[in-house]
Amino acid sequence: MKDEIRKLLSVKGALAENEVKDLLNAFNIKTTKYEVVKKPKDLENLKLRYPVALKVCSREILHKTDVGGVKLGIKDFDELEKAFNEFKKKFPKENLLVEQMEEKGVEIIIGLVHDPTFGMSIMCGVGGIFTELYKDVVFRVVPIDMYDAQQIVEEIKGKKLLEGFRGIKSNKKLVIDLLYKVSKFGEEFMEKIDQMDLNPVFVYATDYCVVDAKIILK
């Protein structure tokens, strides 16, 4: 896997979603289960449970939703095959990603950004569609230790969502552990990464899952 990581990190610009998730999984950061499909025959051998999502998977298309490159909640093979054929007409030169859909959890965002003044920084906040609305994010310079990770979570205004607010099941400690892992990832590849977005990350009572992930390399 180390050779594969080196090869991926030699690229400039954006990585495809499967490449980002390959990198994250190599660092024991949990993501959705996914498979890249290139031709109709590939659909017959998928080892994923339904429902699934279908996404265009390309280094050239960073904002998949904006170009109609995401279809969620596909319930069976027939529906997937139909969506695959539609996507292939729309994106004939691109690979497609089939992804096992996960139960929705508390949504957070975790990211890395290379700040021109402070260098590599990590951020965390309320995620999903509310990220831009609430702007509830906290930053620290990488590397951080476990105490720093804990303080980041404590400073998020919406932290009650991670503490079981009104019966919502979540786990603040999982977020602290994940922040520490992402910081280590950012520290190791500080000279390579320009920015990384994990959004949303679903947080549950006993687990978490990175649902969507982007990395842009220098």
C-alpha positions as CSV (number, residue, x, y, z in Angstrom):
1,M,0.0,0.0,0.0
2,K,2.9,2.4,0.6
3,D,3.8,2.4,-3.1
4,E,0.2,3.1,-4.0
5,I,0.1,6.0,-1.5
6,R,3.4,7.5,-2.9
7,K,1.9,7.2,-6.4
8,L,-1.3,8.9,-5.4
9,L,0.5,11.7,-3.6
10,S,2.7,12.4,-6.7
11,V,-0.5,13.8,-8.5
12,K,-1.2,17.5,-8.6
13,G,-4.7,18.9,-8.0
14,A,-7.8,17.0,-7.0
15,L,-7.9,13.2,-6.4
16,A,-11.0,11.1,-7.3
17,E,-13.2,10.1,-4.4
18,N,-12.1,6.4,-4.4
19,E,-8.4,7.6,-4.3
20,V,-9.1,9.8,-1.3
21,K,-10.9,7.0,0.5
22,D,-8.1,4.6,-0.3
23,L,-5.7,7.0,1.4
24,L,-8.0,7.4,4.5
25,N,-8.5,3.6,4.8
26,A,-4.7,3.1,4.7
27,F,-4.6,5.3,7.9
28,N,-7.5,3.5,9.6
29,I,-9.9,6.3,9.0
30,K,-13.3,4.7,8.4
31,T,-15.2,5.5,5.2
32,T,-18.2,4.1,3.3
33,K,-17.8,0.8,1.5
34,Y,-17.4,1.5,-2.2
35,E,-16.4,-0.1,-5.6
36,V,-15.3,1.6,-8.8
37,V,-17.3,0.4,-11.9
38,K,-16.3,1.0,-15.5
39,K,-18.7,-1.2,-17.5
40,P,-22.1,-2.8,-17.0
41,K,-20.6,-6.2,-16.3
42,D,-18.9,-4.8,-13.1
43,L,-22.4,-4.3,-11.6
44,E,-23.0,-8.0,-11.4
45,N,-20.1,-8.6,-9.0
46,L,-20.6,-5.9,-6.5
47,K,-20.1,-7.0,-2.8
48,L,-22.3,-4.2,-1.4
49,R,-25.7,-4.2,0.2
50,Y,-28.6,-2.1,-1.0
51,P,-29.5,0.7,-0.9
52,V,-26.5,2.2,-2.7
53,A,-25.5,5.5,-4.2
54,L,-24.0,6.1,-7.6
55,K,-21.5,8.9,-8.2
56,V,-19.3,10.1,-11.0
57,C,-15.7,9.4,-9.9
58,S,-13.2,11.7,-11.5
59,R,-10.2,14.0,-10.7
60,E,-11.8,16.5,-13.0
61,I,-15.2,16.8,-11.3
62,L,-14.8,18.0,-7.7
63,H,-18.4,19.1,-7.1
64,K,-20.4,16.1,-8.2
65,T,-23.8,17.3,-7.1
66,D,-23.6,20.5,-9.2
67,V,-23.3,18.5,-12.4
68,G,-25.9,15.9,-11.6
69,G,-23.3,13.3,-10.8
70,V,-24.9,11.8,-7.7
71,K,-27.9,9.5,-7.3
72,L,-28.8,8.3,-3.8
73,G,-31.1,5.6,-2.4
74,I,-30.8,3.1,-5.3
75,K,-32.8,0.1,-4.0
76,D,-32.0,-2.8,-6.3
77,F,-29.9,-4.1,-9.3
78,D,-32.4,-3.0,-11.9
79,E,-32.5,0.6,-10.6
80,L,-28.7,0.6,-10.4
81,E,-28.3,-0.6,-13.9
82,K,-30.6,2.1,-15.2
83,A,-28.8,4.8,-13.3
84,F,-25.4,3.4,-14.5
85,N,-26.5,3.7,-18.2
86,E,-27.8,7.2,-17.7
87,F,-24.5,8.3,-16.0
88,K,-22.4,6.7,-18.8
89,K,-24.3,8.8,-21.4
90,K,-23.7,11.9,-19.3
91,F,-20.1,11.2,-18.3
92,P,-18.8,8.8,-21.0
93,K,-15.1,9.1,-20.2
94,E,-15.4,8.9,-16.4
95,N,-15.4,6.0,-14.0
96,L,-18.4,5.6,-11.6
97,L,-18.4,4.8,-7.9
98,V,-21.0,2.6,-6.3
99,E,-21.2,3.3,-2.6
100,Q,-23.1,1.5,0.2
101,M,-25.4,4.0,1.9
102,E,-25.1,4.3,5.6
103,E,-27.7,5.2,8.2
104,K,-27.7,8.9,8.9
105,G,-25.9,10.0,12.0
106,V,-24.9,13.4,13.6
107,E,-23.1,15.2,10.7
108,I,-19.8,16.9,11.3
109,I,-17.1,18.3,9.0
110,I,-13.4,17.7,9.5
111,G,-10.8,19.3,7.2
112,L,-7.2,20.2,6.6
113,V,-6.2,23.5,5.0
114,H,-2.7,24.9,4.2
115,D,-3.0,28.4,5.6
116,P,-0.4,30.9,4.1
117,T,0.3,32.3,7.5
118,F,0.0,29.4,10.0
119,G,0.7,26.4,7.7
120,M,-1.2,23.2,7.9
121,S,-4.3,23.6,10.0
122,I,-7.1,21.3,11.1
123,M,-10.8,22.3,11.4
124,C,-13.9,20.7,12.8
125,G,-17.5,21.8,13.1
126,V,-21.2,21.0,12.4
127,G,-21.3,19.4,9.0
128,G,-23.6,18.5,6.1
129,I,-25.8,21.1,4.7
130,F,-25.5,23.3,7.8
131,T,-21.7,23.9,7.5
132,E,-22.1,27.2,5.5
133,L,-25.3,28.2,7.3
134,Y,-24.0,28.1,10.9
135,K,-20.3,28.6,10.2
136,D,-19.7,26.7,13.4
137,V,-16.1,25.6,12.9
138,V,-13.0,25.6,15.1
139,F,-9.3,25.7,13.8
140,R,-6.0,24.6,15.2
141,V,-2.5,24.4,13.8
142,V,-1.3,20.8,13.0
143,P,0.0,18.8,14.8
144,I,-2.5,18.5,17.6
145,D,-2.4,16.2,20.6
146,M,-5.4,14.5,22.3
147,Y,-5.9,17.4,24.6
148,D,-6.1,19.9,21.7
149,A,-8.6,17.6,19.9
150,Q,-10.7,17.6,23.0
151,Q,-10.6,21.4,23.2
152,I,-11.6,21.7,19.6
153,V,-14.8,19.7,20.2
154,E,-15.5,21.7,23.4
155,E,-15.4,24.9,21.4
156,I,-17.9,23.8,18.8
157,K,-21.2,25.7,19.5
158,G,-23.2,22.6,18.4
159,K,-21.2,20.2,20.6
160,K,-24.4,19.1,22.4
161,L,-25.3,17.2,19.2
162,L,-22.3,15.0,20.0
163,E,-23.3,14.5,23.6
164,G,-26.7,12.8,23.1
165,F,-28.9,16.0,22.9
166,R,-32.6,15.1,23.2
167,G,-32.0,11.5,22.6
168,I,-29.8,11.9,19.6
169,K,-27.2,9.1,19.8
170,S,-23.6,10.2,19.2
171,N,-20.1,9.9,20.7
172,K,-17.9,12.9,21.4
173,K,-14.9,10.7,22.1
174,L,-15.0,9.2,18.6
175,V,-14.7,12.7,17.1
176,I,-11.7,13.5,19.4
177,D,-10.0,10.3,18.2
178,L,-10.8,11.0,14.6
179,L,-9.4,14.6,14.9
180,Y,-6.1,13.2,16.2
181,K,-5.9,10.7,13.3
182,V,-6.6,13.4,10.7
183,S,-3.9,15.6,12.3
184,K,-1.4,12.8,12.1
185,F,-2.4,12.3,8.4
186,G,-2.0,16.0,7.8
187,E,1.4,16.1,9.6
188,E,2.8,13.2,7.5
189,F,1.7,14.7,4.2
190,M,2.1,18.4,5.1
191,E,4.2,19.1,2.0
192,K,1.7,17.5,-0.3
193,I,-1.8,18.4,0.8
194,D,-3.3,21.8,0.0
195,Q,-6.7,21.1,1.5
196,M,-8.9,18.2,2.5
197,D,-12.7,18.1,3.3
198,L,-14.4,15.2,5.1
199,N,-18.0,16.3,4.9
200,P,-20.2,14.9,6.0
201,V,-18.8,12.5,8.6
202,F,-21.7,10.6,10.3
203,V,-21.1,10.0,14.0
204,Y,-23.0,7.3,15.9
205,A,-23.1,6.0,19.4
206,T,-20.4,3.5,18.9
207,D,-18.9,4.3,15.4
208,Y,-18.4,6.9,12.7
209,C,-18.2,6.9,8.9
210,V,-16.7,9.4,6.4
211,V,-19.4,9.7,3.7
212,D,-17.8,12.2,1.3
213,A,-14.2,13.2,1.1
214,K,-12.1,15.5,-1.1
215,I,-8.4,16.1,-1.3
216,I,-6.5,18.7,-3.4
217,L,-2.8,18.2,-3.6
218,K,-0.2,21.0,-4.2
